[in-house]
Amino acid sequence: MAGVKEREALAGLLRALQAAPASSLDAVLLANVLRENRIASRANWSEIADAIDRGDASKAMIGRLEELARILESERADMHARMHGSHAR
């Protein structure tokens, strides 16, 4: 289970992503990675950040965070493949 500092950092990053992506390098990078993803572009990151702050471990919130993790992992795999000259995953 993530500690308080990790949850606060994630909530802060998601709020920055929603409100002012240019406010931090981390938010800029995350916004660029998520820009082309239809699911991520419709997400209400502030709502998810609020749920993290509340300690909301409901199935719905866990599902949204898992979806974010899947998107980021897919992007990471795609980037890795491009860096190594392959489009296979």
N, C-alpha and C positions, 0 to 999 in steps of 0.2 A: 504494500500500500504506500502510495506516495506521501511524503511528509508535508507538513504545513508550508514550508518554504517553496517546495516544488509546485504545490497547488496554487499558491499565490503567484508564482512566476508564470505558470500556464494561464491563469485567469487574466493576469495583466497583459500578456502577449495577445490573447484572444480579444481583449477589449481594444487594444491598440489596432489590431487587425480590422476591427469593425469601425472604429471611430476615426483613426488617423494613422493609416499604415506607414506614412512617411516619418512618424515620430521616433521610430527606432529601426536600426539595421535588421534586427531579427524580424520585426513586423513586415518590413519591406521585402525581405527574402521569402517569408512565408506567403505574403500576398502574391508575389511573382510565381511561386510554385503552384498556388491554388487558383490562379487567375483563369486558367482554361477549363477547370473542372466545374461542370454544371451543378453538381450537388453542393460543392463547397461555396460556389458563388451565391447560392440562395440561403446559406446558413446564417442564422442570427448568432454571431459569435459572442455578443454581450450577454445574451440569454444563457448561453452555455457557460460563460465565465461566472455569471451569477450563481448558476447551479453548482459549479465547482466551489465557490466561496461558501455556499450553504452546506456543502458536504453531501449534495444530492447524488446518491448512488443508485437512482432509479434505473430500471431497465432501459427506459427511453434515453436518459442522459448517457449511460454507458454505451448504448448503441451509437449515439452521435459521435462520441469520442473514438469509438472503434472505427467508425466510418472515416473520420479524419485520419486516424492512424493508417488505414488501408490506402487512402489517397496518397498520403506522404510516402508510404512504402513503395507504392507503384511508381511514383515520380522518382524516388531514389533509384529504383531498379532501372528505370528508363535512362536516367542520367548515367548510371554506371555502364550500361550497355553502350551508350553513345560514346563515352569516354574510351571504351575499349574497342570501338569500331564494329560493334555488333548490335543488331536490333533484336536479338533473341533474349528472352528473359530466363 
